[in-house]
Amino acid sequence: MFDLMSKKKWFFVLSALVILPGIISVAFYGLRLGVDFTGGALLEYRFEKPVDKNAIGQIVAQNGIEVSSVVDSGSNSYLVKTQPVAQQKVNQIKSSLQDKFGPVDELSMENVGPIIGAETTKNAFIALVLASVMIVVYLAIAFSKVPKPASSWRFGVTAVVALLHDVLVVVGIFSILGHFLGVEVDVLFVTALLTIIGFSVHDTIVVFDRIRENLPKYLSKSFTEVANISVTQTLARSLNTSLTVILVLLAIFLFGGETIRWFVVALLIGVISGTYSSIFNASALLVLWEERLGH
């Protein structure tokens, strides 16, 4: 049996090394917001043959339009996200593209307002806080029969800490990607975060439930020993479950197209982080808390 709980401080150090650069990046650079947050125009063009996306962006920019991104949207088709643009400018852009690449079909042109505004962002934050409180309360009730001096409330709090760990990892990495690679966050990014939160809590509860089951069975053992036994018992199950999800996400990343690529990347990062935090951080933090305050 692996003595994982004796390495808990190293687990915390590894998490800090992953999270701190992201927090620094968010503090200095923030997130690169996409059209869903800021509003703008969506221009879709189809060419007779594949063209360079960077060249498309450069031509649009030469017409005095700030370009957010250019992504593949189908066979020789490209979706250009820009600041709001007037119809006259759209005609100039199409003319410039034709001069450079030959015949161009304008498939769509739409000026959109910000789908995710300040009020929606605020409401999402409030929802996250309420969900966290509800998770703590639910786990405190569900784990209320754990043998003393273990506390059911600590199970709930540490599960939420693991959840926030995964959110910070994903947000931090996307802040870094946004600054250095121009990766934007949009409504799909928000969807990915919500999915990651659900996955993280689910995986953490599986580990915690095994600890709850084993505590009455090993009354002669310390909480740390029981937690170590429980984590070892669920380790293979957690890794296998996460691996199947990761393999599916990798397939989607490779063959799913440009429009959902960064959505899949966010899910991949979140699933890997969630697996790690559920197995190691959540259990290790619970053990540390019980060692310091429970005995």
C-alpha positions, 0 to 999 in steps of 0.5 A: 500500500502506498503511503500517500498521506505522508507526502501531502506537503509535496502535493501542496507544493506542486499545486502552488507551483501550478497555481501561482504563475496563473494567479500572477498572470491574472493579476497583471494581464487578466483574461483575454475576453472574446466577442461573447464578453465584449461584443463585436462582429462575426464575419465568415468567408469561404475561399476556393482553396485553403488560405493562411489564417494569419494572412486573413487577419492581416488583411482585415487589420489593414482595413482598420479593423481590430481582429480578435481571432480567425478560426477554421469553420469548415471546408475552406471557410474561416470565421473572423471575429472582430470589433463591431464593423459597419457594412461599408467596412465589410465590403472593403474587407471582402474586396481586399480578400478577393484581391489577395486570394481570388473569389470569396463568398461572404457566408455571414456577417453579424454584429453581436452584443456581449452575450456575457455582460457584467450582470451575467458575470456577477450572477455566475459568481454568486451562483458559484458561491451559493453552490459552494455553500450548498456543497458544504452543507450537503456533505456535512449532512451526508457525512454526519455519522462519521465517527468522532472526532472527525468532523463532517463539516471538514469534508464539505469545506475541503471538497470546495477547496479542491473545486476552487483549486481546479478553477484557479488552475484553468483560469490561470493557464488560460490567462497565460495562453491569452497573453502569449498566444492570444487565446480568448475566453468565451461562453464555451470557456464558462461552460467548461468551467461549470463542467469541471466544477461538477467533475471535480466535486464528483471525484472528490466525493467518491474518495471521501465516501470511501473514507467515511465507509472505512472509518468505522471499520478501522477504529483502532487506526488513526484518521491519517491511516484510514485516509491513506487506505481509502485513497489507495483503494480508490486510486485505480478507479479514479485514474481509470475513470479520468483516463477514459474521459481524457482519451475521449477529449483528446480525440475531440481535440484532434478531430473536432475542429478549430471552433471547439479546440480551446473548449476541449483544452479547458476540459482537459486541463480541468479533468487532469487537475480535478483528478489530481486535486480529488485524490491528493489535495482534498484528502491531504488537506482533510488529513492535515486539518484532522491532524491539527484540529481533530485530535 
